[in-house]
Amino acid sequence: MLTSEKDSRGTARPTQTQRSDRATDRPALDPTVTELTGLLFDRHDREQVHAPWRELISGAAFAPRPELPYGERAALSYQRLHLVNDTLANPEELALDARRLAALHEWTGVVDSGLTTLAGIHYNLFLGSLLDHDTHRRDVSRYTSLDRTGTFLCTELEHGNDAAALRTTAVLDRATGGFVLHTPHTGAQKFMANTSAVGGPKSAVVAARLLVDGEDHGVFLFLTPLSDDMGPLPGITVRPLPPRLGSPVDHCLTSFNHVSLPRTALLEADHGRLTPEGQLRSDLGNRRKRFLHSIARVTTGKLCMSAAAIGVSRTSLAIATRFAYNRHISGPKAGTRVPLAAHRSHHGRLLCATATTYAMTFLHRATVARWVEHTPQERAEAERQVAVTKGWNTWQARAIATECRERCGARGLFAANRLSELVTDLEGTITAEGDNLVIWLKAAAEMIFGHEVPPHSAPGTDPADRHLSDLAFLRDLLCDAETIWQARTRDALRQGQSGDPLARWNAASPYALELVEAHARRKAADAFLAAAERAEGTAAHPPLVGLCRLFLLKELTKSSGDLLAEQRMTVDQVRALSASVEHLIGELAPHLRTLVDAFDIPESVLAGIPLVHGDATHVDHCLAAVEPIGAAEPI
């Protein structure tokens, strides 16, 4: 349950009345589970990067509250944001640490996706943007203490994926030296920002066009106070949006009516500074580049969406797998009962989803490392890898969460069992920080000619001399699929209608998207193979190699026709794919629980989900807050 204490404004907020005891929350596990968990969570990073968030969500204050009305759940997420902030010695350090930010999303998304949204906006998009542009060395203590919650206003009603064309203006006021922030028409209202009175006073970084003496210098960010304890400040209008799919967040439409801002409101850096005379100085040559630099925090946001997706996938599988072993049905012989997990039609689907979840996790870890460690010369390629990973992971997570919900039947539809909400929460990750299709199209355009597929591990070898049990061969086939789609994309572009760029792109873009999909699968395979190599000599190596091979084989079935047509596979190899998959599933079936236990979902979190117990009291738990209609004899 939640208790409360007073914050610096005298507002009641919850405290952690229970903290998980890691000694009891992590019972003694077999060496295989321990080793797999270490691999999934980067070993040395586990205690420093992941353990604090895992411990936090294990407390009673983070127990699911699906019975609460929509508005109260939205307010609860803000209360929990304070609990997150209470764990931080230095919130500024979190905002500058992509690994810890991503891990925060990976774990909080398990229990409260609304909290995940608020934390990502406050620490990454808002506070991170202030720190990245801090030429004024501004005081951020009001935001690090959460006396004021930060939000991020970029998207407009008429400008989402083309945000560089947004219409909100910030006009330099020569008389005061400051700016006048204004929404010129209805379509320029800021869309889907958490700007309501819920959660207390708020400030925002607002994306607006900088106008100096009528000259448009493009989009910059402006620090803008939005509200105080009494509500919106003068000139600011906030209109709540109707409830949407997924966990509640106080999304609103926000507009500005000639709001005066001080000179220090402009977030400046090398991409753009105003001289005292009002002249713009920039080391970037065009407005689009300046805009992308201003909203560079969106790239870290994509990493956070990827992290949230793998957290949801692991949680969904943990719930569905527990149910599969605890739920018994009639067996093949009269009078016998067997668990759902005994059936290939059931455990096979869960195993394939588990293989993909491992691949997603390893790909995410590799992408985070690439982003954190990239040099300035590698930035464009690192940003592309982040975009590709975000798209692939969030789309895969939706499919996995949906599969897990279905495997739990009607019970999976109850909010108390989390699965139905986890599915809808993923819709937000797919669209947030760049709609998946749009960011993949951008990546695709860059990869048509500016990308090289890695060479084969055994160049010049006849495919007939290789075997489907050879992981290197399977990986080479994924490279072949990537090469095939790159070649087809180039051909389609060259054959497109001359003189009509849109027609040429329309002709090539379907092939280009297939190229990105093939690239994502191959990058995930590379990350999975690297993890399997790290596990050599341990108890985890045999099941991990088997799971990696299952992932590779399942992904190759999607391209087997193309690989056969291009003579990269033989007819016999294509015919053997299905049998190889089914044989491998049979070998891995006894390891399903071990593979899923390694996800390290806190027992306190799973214990609060009726579905995992698999007994007849499940419905009683789900209906605990519902008044009965009529009366009946006790059962």
Secondary structure, DSSP 8 states (H G I E B T S, - for coil): --EEEE-TTS-EEEE-S----HHHHS----HHHHHHHHHHTTTHHIIIIIHHHHHHHTSGGGS--TTS-HHHHHHHHHHHHHHHHHT-S-HHHHHT-HHHHHHHHHHHTTT-HHHHHHHIIIIIIIIHHHHHTBTT----HHHHTTSSEEEEE--BTTBSTTGGG---EEEE-TTTSSEEEE--SGGGSEEEEE-SSTTS-EEEEEEEEEEETTEEEEEEEEEEE-EETTEE-TTEEEEE----SSS---EEEEEESSEEE-GGGB-BBTTBEE-TTS-EE-SSSSHHHHHHHHTTHHHHHHHHHHHHHHHHHHHHHHHHHHHHHH-EEE-SSTT-EEEGGGSHHHHHHHHHHHHHHHHHHHHHHHHHHHHHH--GGGHHHHHHHHHHHHHHHHHHHHHHHHHHHHHTGGGGGSGGGSHHHHHHHHHHHHHTTS-HHHHHHHHHHHHTTS------SSTT--GGG--TT-HHHHHHHHHHHHHHHHHHHHHHHHTS-TT-HHHHHHHHHHHHHHHHHHHHHHHHHHHHHHHHHHTTTSTTHHHHHHHHHHHHHHHHHTTHHHHHHTTSS-HHHHHHHHHHHHHHHHHHGGGHHHHHHTT---HHHHHT-GGGG-STTHHHHHTTTS--SS-----
